[in-house]
Amino acid sequence: MTSGAWNDSIPGIGTFFVGIDVAPGRYRCEDGKGGWWVRFTGPGGGEPVGSWPLPPGPTEIEIAPTDFAFETHVSTYWRRIAPPSAPEDGSPAEPRPVADPALRAELDTIVARRRPLLWLAPLTVLGIGVLGSPLLGSLWLIGLGMLAVLVALGTPSVSLDLRRARELERRRDRYLTPQDFDDEGRAMLSRVQAAVDAVRDSEVNREGLLDSVDNAVTLPRQEWEIAQVLARQSKLRAEQEELGGGAMLPEVEAAMAPLRAKLEVSVEAVTRRVEALERYAERVRAADEVLHAQRRLEAIAEKAHEYDELVADTVRDDLALPAIARLTEQSDELVRTLRERLAKAAEAGGELPPPS
């Protein structure tokens, strides 16, 4: 998968980290016959749940924002059909993990260097069988031949996934999980991700109408940079609470005051950045509304000839012409409105601070 930008599909075989490789949401596989999947839930993916074997035909799976990874082994691919479900109790959704957009490509490069060595494993097993067959007989060679087939089928994918997971753990500073934020930080990150998802999932974005803003690059970078600041703020708030616990001498209170003020300045700055992202998302939603209205009007216009025939059969032609002209004017007006709102969306995207 492309680093720094999610696709709306997941390959049928492999392990994919949520928030790094794939977006949470509901996915559909058109034929999962005989395959299986595992969702690694809980902190660090320590509570896996899965299903095997999958029945013939379509199957669906919900990947939650709090999942660590998703492992799949099916003959086709998974397609994202809906965003993640809201919590049943009405509480705010937990933010998803956030990663440095360059991390996936880095992991893939490291794993790719190891791939040739993994494919030597079945050859090694088969070589041992050939060397041992004069002493141990043909059954030995047949047994090791079958083992070599199993190794060839299973070793590369399993070993590469384990290798990728180990390398990911070594780069703990390159991704953040909900546990890295306090309540204030999680609430702010949820706002960021809601705005990012609104732009990413919008129709005007999917159709490339926001071509002046490279959302595939800009949005993941904005999310990562904001998340880093929020995590640091969360850590400093916890430290301040620990230092400020209980009664404090005036001298200690005086020493803490400038630290609190500096933290507040940082909070105000990142809040302005989040609000700029939300303004961009709101402009994109407005453009989507006009696009949908325009398409409804186009569908109406396609049916207009039937009404023209009806009018021509019952009243004079000159009564039909103004109605058609009004329909054309409405279409033109919607097109002008769409262009204006797309321009405003692009303007709002340009207000985002440039990624560092």
LOFIBA-736475 format. One record per residue: residue in one letter; x negated, y, z negated of N, C-alpha, C, CB in turn. Coordinates in pm, whole numbers, plus 50000, padded with zeros to 5 digits. Atoms other than C-alpha are relative to their C-alpha. Glycine has a CB too. Example, Ala and Ser with C-alpha at 12.3 -4.5 7.8 and 13.67 -1.06 7.14 Angstrom:
# residues 2
A499114988150000487704955049220499105012050000500995000349875 S500824988150006486334989449286500775010949927499595004650142 
//
This chain:
# residues 356
M499174988050000500005000050000499145012550000500945000149879 T500744987649989498935035650062499805006049862500725009850091 S500284993750129497225051649767500585013949996498515000449974 G499504986550019498875082349627501415002250051499095009550067 A498634998349951502235076449794500674986450003500045006650140 W499295012750001504825049449743500724997850131500984999649885 N499135003849890506485030950022501334995549940499364988850087 D498725005150046510115020050001500104984950017501135006750075 S500005014549989509084983850047498784994349928500014995550149 I501075007150069506904958449867499694987450080500394996549852 P500325012649931505004930550049500484988049919498494999050025 G499435011650064506284895849973499084993049903500434990450101 I500975007250083503094883049810499015009949941499264989050083 G500994991550065500934900449554500485004949865499665011850087 T499684993850128500854918849224499865015050016499084994849886 F499964985749976501764955749220500315007249869501065003550108 F499864992650124501424980448935501045010950014498655005949958 V498904990549996504505001148858499475013949967501134995949901 G500494986550017503855038248891498675002450067499895003249855 I501274998849929500605031049076500194995250143498894991949929 D499765005749867501595008649367501445001850045499644985250002 V498595000049963505375008849357500795009149907500574985849996 A499084992050080508175031449237501004990849932500735010650087 P498935007950062510655017448985501295001850078500205004049853 G498724999349931514125010449117500534986250030499885008050130 R499395012749963516344983449258499524996150140501555000849996 Y500555005049875514834962149537500794987850047498504996549984 R499275011249940516384936849774499084992550095501275005050076 C500735009049910514774907149947501044992250079499034990449920 E498975006149916516734893250242500004984849992499815004150144 D500035014750013515574857150190498874996249905499824993150139 G501005003750100513824845749873499874985049982500345006249869 K499925014650015514294808149931498674994049954500434993750133 G501165007150052511854788349718498935008949940499404992050107 G501014990950054509944819549610500225002849853500005013050078 W499864996450140509544835449271499505014349979499224990149910 W500494986850040508924868649096499815000549849500975011250045 V500244997850142507614880248760499915015049976498694992749952 R500134986150048508174914048592499204999649871501415006849978 F500814999350120505454921748339500495011949918498475001250034 T499394989650083507394941148075499235001449869501504996949973 G500644998050129506394954347736498685007350013499804986849931 P501294992849998503184972647637498924992050071499555003349858 G501075006849927500454963747883500464987750076498934996049906 G499505011549926502734938148051499964987049921499214998350124 G500155012050084502544914347756501264991949981499505003949869 E498745007450016506194902947781500584997050138501025008249914 P499545002849863506664887448127501354993050003498984991550074 V498755007049971510064876948259500024997350149501275008449953 G500035003449858510634859548589501124990650040498694993850035 S498985009049946512754837448810499364990950104501195008150062 W500525009849904511864805448998500814987149990498484997149974 P500174994949863512794790949237501185008850038499864988250101 L498924991349955514834817649409500904992550098499435012850066 P499075006949910517964805949596499865005250143501465001749952 P500004995049861518314808749975500845012650012500524989150098 G499234988049976519564841850104499495012049923501424997649966 P500444987650063519364877249968499914998849848500935011350037 T500114999250146518244884349612499555014149966499024989349944 E500354986450043517834916649417499304999749865501265008749992 I500754999050124515574927549134499915014649960498584993850014 E500144986350051515464958548914498645001349933501155003549900 I501304997250059511954971248841500165012649916498885001850110 A499764988950093512184993548533498805009449996500324994749859 P501124990650012510095024948485498984995849894500515013749967 T500905004250107508625008948172499254987150031500774998349872 D500745012249963507454977248352498555003550031500664993150122 F501424997849973503684973648379499654995950143499144992249900 A500345004949866503504952948699501114990850049498644992550000 F499035008849936505574932448943499234990450090501085008150082 E500665010249918504304899549090501074992850082499204989849910 T499015005949910506074884149388499364989750091500685010950083 H500465010049903505764853749610501234995450079499284987849929 V498885003349912508444853449883499535001150144501215009449973 S500435000749860508334848350258500225013050075500744988850071 T499754987249934509614883250344499595011349907501505001350039 Y500394988750082509374917650184501195004949917499445011450087 W498984993950083511304937349921500225014450047499614999749849 R499664986549956513124969350020500725007349887500894999750128 R499394992150107514014996749769501345005450047499065011749956 I498664996249960517755002649782500655010049906500874987850011 A499404990650095518395024249475498965004049897501244993849931 P500904996050110516605044149204500304991849876500145015149970 P499755007850122516285028848856501285004249931498825001349904 S498754997250070519465026448652499735008449876500724986949962 A500094992150123520075051348372500264990949881501015011950002 P499755008150119519975036948017501484999549965499215005549881 E498575001750029523365023047910500465008449882500294985449972 D499604992350117523315042247581500015015050026499084997049883 G499984985849967523045075347763498765007649961501155006449935 S501254993450039519575082847625499175003350123499194991249902 P500844996449885517015099547853499154988150044499105012049967 A500825010949947515165075448081498555001949960500134999150153 E501414999750034511645066647974499205003550126499534986449939 P500804997049881509085082248209499174988150043499105012149976 R500815011049949507125058648430498525003149980500304997750150 P501454997350004503335054348414499595008850118499204986850002 V500534991149897501305079148617498534996850019500205015149962 A501395003549971498015071948792499365010350091499914986250063 D500774992249905495305090848970500314994750140498454999449970 P499625005049867496445089049336498884992850073500475011450083 A501135006649932492945077849439499684986349941498775008749994 L500385012250072492945048049201500244987550081500764999149871 R499685012449929494655022149420498974997150109501415000750062 A500985002249894492275027049713498674995549940499805012850083 E501255003950065489335024149474500054985449956499725009149879 L499855013950043490664991449328499954990650120501324998049922 D499975008549881491334977249676498604998450059500955005850104 T501375000849948487764985349783499174990349918499355013850001 I500755009050088486314967349481500414985650024500215003849853 V499495013649980488544937049534499604994650137501534999749985 A500355004449864487824935849909498574994950006500195011450100 R501395004549999484104932149837499874985949944499115009549921 R500075013250062484854900749635500734989450083500595000649860 R499185009349925487234885049889499194989150072500835007650101 P500765010849933484554866650097499524989349904498815005850073 L500465009950097483214850049782501124990749959499425007049877 L498885008450040486674837649689500324989550105501235008649973 W499695009749896487154821050024498944989050010500135007150133 L501015010750002483934801249966500384988949902498635005749963 A499655009950102485604783049673500504986950060501055005749908 P499565012949945487504756949880498914992950079501205002150090 L501105006349927484444751150098499034993349903499255010350086 T500885005950101482394744849784500574986849950499795009649883 V499355012450047484924719149659499884989050105501495002649967 L500065009949893484984701949998498574995050019500535005950132 G501405004149988481174701850013499614990049893499095012249992 I500275009650108480994684349678500594986450033500575005249865 G499365012849962483424658349809499184992550103501405002550053 V500795006549895481294651650117498734994049942499655009950111 L501245005050060478124647949911500244987949910499325011049921 G499735010950095479784624949659500664988050061500845004949890 S499265011149941481664602749903499174987450021500585004350132 P500755012649985478784578149974499934991949870498595002950047 L500115007050127478634570049604501374996649940499215008449902 L498715001650069482244573549494501134995550092500395012949936 G499015005549910484124562649806500895010650064500844990249927 S499174991049922486684577450040501115006349917500594992750118 L498944994450083489334582249770499535012849932500464989949896 W500584987950060487004607249603500075011750098498534997449958 L499994989649899486724626649928501435004850028499344994850129 I498614996149976490494625849986500535008549885500894987550019 G499544992450117491164637749631499465014149998499614992849873 L500574986750000488764666549656500475008250120498484999249998 G499454992849886490114675050000501335006449965500174990750119 M498714994450044493574679549850499785011549902500864989149936 L500314989350095492054700249569499545012650074498934995449900 A500494988549922490314722149828501165007650062499024995450110 V498834993449942493664728849995500715008549896500974989650059 L499344992650107495204739149663499215012549962500194991049879 V500854988550032492244761649587500125010650107498544995649984 A499914990349889492464777349934501325007649996499864992950135 L498694993650003496174784649886500175009249880501094989650000 G499724992650122496044797149531498915009049950500314990649895 T501094992550060492614810149442499925014450046498714993350028 P500214986149958492364841349662501005009749939500075000950149 S499014990450048495654857549565499955001349849501404995950044 V500024999350147495504848249195498745006849952500114985949939 S501264994450047491844856849153499895014850033498834992550061 L500074985949964492144889649340500905008349910500395002050146 D499114992650088495104900049128499395001549861501364993049990 L500664999250130493204891648809498845009750003499514986249956 R501124990849984490184910148938500505014550000499234997050130 R499444986649993492334940549017500475004549861501165000650101 A499534996650134493894939248670498845003449907500834988549941 R501174997250085490464937748501499405013550036498944989050016 E500574987149959489194966948707500915011549957499795000350153 L499074989750044492344986548622499805002949852501464995750028 E500174998150143491794980848252498715007849970499984986449929 R501254992650019488224994048286500155014850032498894994050086 R499764986249961489655026048431501205005849925500245000950153 R498864995750081492015033648146500195015250002499824995449857 D499884985649995491245070748181500615005050130498665006449979 R499484996149869492655070348536501514998050011499304992250109 Y498545001149998496255062448445500555002049859500454986150056 L499354997050127498705071648169501334992649992500225015349985 T498745007050024501625052348019500855008549905499764985849941 P499154992150090504625065647821499465000849857501404994249997 Q500555000050135502755056447501498945010949979499414986449968 D501024989550010500205083747581500605013849973499175000450128 F499334987150018502795111347525500874999849875500855003550124 D499024998750109504765124047228501365003250060499565011149898 D498644997849949508485131447254500075012250091500975001849883 E499984988049917507895166447391499334997550134499315011649928 G500715003049876505395153647646500814990850090498664993749970 R499185009249920507685125247758501175007250064500504988349914 A498874992549944510605149147801499555008550119500645008949892 M500504991749891508505172348016499614991450120498805008449953 L500395008849890507105143448221501234994550072499134988349947 S498765004649936510635130648282500555010750095501074996549893 R499584989249911511495164748428499165000350127499915013549928 V500905000249885508455163148654500384988850096498534998449955 Q499735011649915509305128348780501385001050064499904987249919 A498684998149940512975137348834499895009250121500995005749897 A500194990849887511865166349056499264993250114499255012649955 V500775007149898509305145049239500884990150075498804992649937 D499125010049937511875117549302501055006750088500684991349894 A498974993049921514465142749423499445004150136500515012449923 V500614996049873512065155649689499664987650082498745008549975 R500475011949928510635121649780501164992350063499224991049907 D498875007849952514065105449820500975008150086500744994049883 S499084991749922515695134650002499964996150147499665014949984 E499905003549859516875129650355499135009250086501445000750047 V500824990849920515125160950484498534996449990500225014649954 N501395004350012511845147150348499754987350080499644997849853 R500185012749928512355112050490499965002350150501134990249965 E499964997549855513075126850832498935009950046501365005150039 G501104991449961510025149350825500365014450025499374994650119 L499594986249979511945182050819499255009749909501495001449978 L500814991650088509685194850538498534998950041500194995949852 D501345002949951506625191550758498975010349958500024999150149 S500984990150044505055223450621499424996649864500645013649996 V500505004350130504555205950285499704985150010501035003149886 D500385014149992502635173050278500354993249868498484998450033 N499535005450127504745157050005499334986849963501484998150005 A500645012950029503055123050038498695001949924499754992250130 V501264997150070499835139149913500235009449882498995006250098 T499824989650101501055169349717500714995149875500775011650059 L499205003850116503665153249492499274990749904501284993550046 P500745008450096501545124649347498885007649929499414988050072 R501084992450062498685148949285500565009649894499215007850106 Q499384991350098500985173949111500414992149875501215007350061 E499545008250112502485146348896498844995649912500764987750051 W501165004750075499055132948795499365011449921498974993650095 E500654988950070497585166948709500855005149884499715011450098 I499134995650109500615177348504499994989649888501445002250051 A499995010650101500655143548326498735000549915500134986350066 Q501254999050077496995147648226500085011049895498815002550093 V499874988950094497745181348067500974996449888500465012850072 L499015003650101500835167947888499444989949901501264994350067 A500615009850090498845138747746499045006749904499284989150081 R500924992850089496185162047611500765008449899499055008850082 Q499194992250094498825184647460500614991049893501125007450075 S499425009450097500485154447295498964996049896500544987550071 K501075003950091497165143947146499685011349902498754995950077 L500334988650086496435178947013501135002949901499725012450084 R498904997950094499925182146863499944990049886501354998950072 A500115010250104499415149446678498875003549903499754986150062 E501124996250086496055161646549500365011749911498765003450084 Q499594988650080497545194546437500944996049888500675010550088 E499075004750103500325176446253499264992949889501054990650061 E500795007150101497765154646079499215009849915499054989850068 L500784990450074495575184145984500885009149914499175008450095 G499124990850072498545204945875500924993349901500815007550097 G499135007050092500175178145663499825004849856499764985250008 G500064995550139501035189645311499685014849989498974992049925 A500304985950026500195222745152498595003450049500155003249850 M501304995849951497335242145310499595013149934500015001550154 L500524987550053495115269045169500125010850108498534998449954 P499894989249901495435303045336498865000050101500035013449930 E501145000249908491955299045484500204989550109498714997349924 V499765010749902492935266245653501125004250096500374986849928 E498894995249917496205281345777499515010350100501115005949913 A500544989749910494295310645924499154993850109499175010149921 A500835006749899491885287046100500864992550101499014990449933 M499125007749911494795266846247500785009250094500974991549919 A499154991149922496695297246378499525002150143500105013449931 P500434998249860494495304246684500074987150081498585005450005 L499895012749927494515267246773501434997950047499544988149911 R498595001249962498305266846770500355009850113500925002449878 A499714990049896498395298546979499464995650136499385013649961 K500585004749874496075283747242500814988450057498544995849979 L499175011149953498165252147258501305005250058500284990249885 E498754994249951501285273347303499805006450138500535010449900 V500304994249869499635292047592499954989050106498665007649997 S500075011249907498885258447757501394994550030499114988949944 V498645005149981502475246647703500795009250092500734998549864 E499274990549915503875278347860499524999250144499825014449947 A500545000849864501555274948160500494987650073498475000249997 V499575012349933502435238648231501515000250020499574987649918 T498554998849982506115246948180500325007850127500645006849877 R499794992449876505895272948455499724991450122499115012550002 R500315008949887504315246948681501124990050022498664992649975 V498885009549989507095222048606501225007150058500344993749862 E498854992649949509725248648670499855003050149500195013149922 A500234997949856508115256349008500314987250078498555004450026 L499705012749936508365219449094501514997650004499304988549926 E498555001650003512015219048987500695009550099500535002649858 R499424990849900512755249749202499854994150140499325013949993 Y500235006449870511245231649498501024988850021498564994550009 A499055011149989513415200949427501425005350023499964991249874 E498674994349985516525222849397500215005350142500235011149897 R499884995149862515845239349733500124988350098498775008850037 V499915011749913515345205249890501384993749992498924989649963 R498645005350014518655193049747500995008750077500414999249852 A499114990949926520355224049893499894997550150499685014749968 A500195002949858518835216350234500664986750037498514999650035 D499355012949976520075180450205501515001850016499704990349886 E498564997849993523625192850143500415005650136500465009449889 V499674994249870523565213750459499804989850111499135012450026 L500245010349898522085185150660501174990250006498704992449971 H498855009150003524885162150546501245006650059500284995449856 A498844992949944527485188650628499885001250151500135013949937 Q500204998949856525965193750972500344986950070498555004150030 R499745013049937526155156551043501484996649997499204989149930 R498555002250001529765154950933500665008150110500595003749863 L499434991749895530525183651165499714994350138499455014249989 E500335006349872528705165951449500934988150026498544995450001 A499075011349984530855135251383501405004950037500064991649870 I498704994349965533955157251393500005004650145500355011849907 A500084994949863532755173151717500104988750102498705007650021 E499915011449909532415138651875501444995650021499184988449947 K498585003649990536095133351804500855011350060500544996449862 A499234988349959537085168051927500734997950131499095012050012 H499365001649870537885156652280501364993349988499114991950093 E498705006350019540695134852148501055010549961499924989049892 Y499094989450040542235165451984500255009650117499435007749878 D499814991449882541635185752300501074994350092498675001550077 E499015006549914543635160352499501405001349941499654985350021 L498714998750067546395161452240500575014150018499874996649850 V499544986249984546535199352251500395002850145498905009949955 A499714997649859546415199652632501344993950041498884994450088 D498755006649967549385176152640501215007049940499964985649954 T498864994250072551505197452410500085015250008499934996049857 V499994985349992550465233952441499135004450115499535006449869 R500804994949889548785256352690498514998849970500365014550028 D501445001650014545045252352751499355011549925499354998550135 D500664988650062544265287352628500094999749848500605012950053 L499945001650145545335277052277498914990549950501374994749958 A501035009650040542785248752273498615006150000500024987950092 L501344994649986539805269452378499495007149874499975009650116 P500524993650123539585291552065499654989949891501035009849946 A500315010150102539695260651843498654993550026501104989249996 I501295006049966536785245052029498885010049974499974995450147 A501024989750022534875277852016499705001449851500465013450057 R500244999050145535375279651636499184988349950501335000849924 L500775011950041534055244251598498535001750037500574987350066 T501384997749957530955253551797499325010349911499975004550146 E500564989750086530445284851589499674994449861500985011749987 Q500275006150131530725264451267498744991550005501214991549954 S501195008249985528105240251396498755008750005500094991350125 D501154991049990525775268651489499685006349866500265010950104 E500214993850130526275284751152499344990349903501325005049942 L500625009950087525415252450970498544997850037500764986750008 V501395001649957522275248551180499165011649948499914999250154 R500724988450051521255284051088499794999049849500755013050035 T500115001550146521975276950721498974989549964501354996449940 L500985010550026519975244750734498585005350017500244988050092 R501344994649976517005262950882499595009649888499965007350136 E500304990750108517235289950616499634992449872501205009349974 R500275007450124517355264350333498724991850010501184990849966 L501285006849982514505244250480498855009949981499924993450139 A501034989750017512485276550495499825003349853500345012750079 K500094997250142513345283750131499354988449924501395002849943 A500635011650063512365248150034498495000250024500614986850053 A501434999349970509025252250210499345011249921499785002150150 E500534988850079508565285750036499824995849855500935012250009 A500125004850138509245269349699498854990149986501324993549954 G501145009250004506775241649783498695007450002500074990350115 G501234992149996504195268149862499685006849869500105010250108 E500254993950130504645282449512499304990549904501295004649940 L500675009550089503245250549358498525003249995500234985350047 P501444997350008499715255649228499234989650080499525000149853 P500765009849920497135239549456499354989649911498925007150085 P500665010350080495865205949326498515002949989500234986050062 S501434997750022492425207849177499204989650072499665000049851 
//
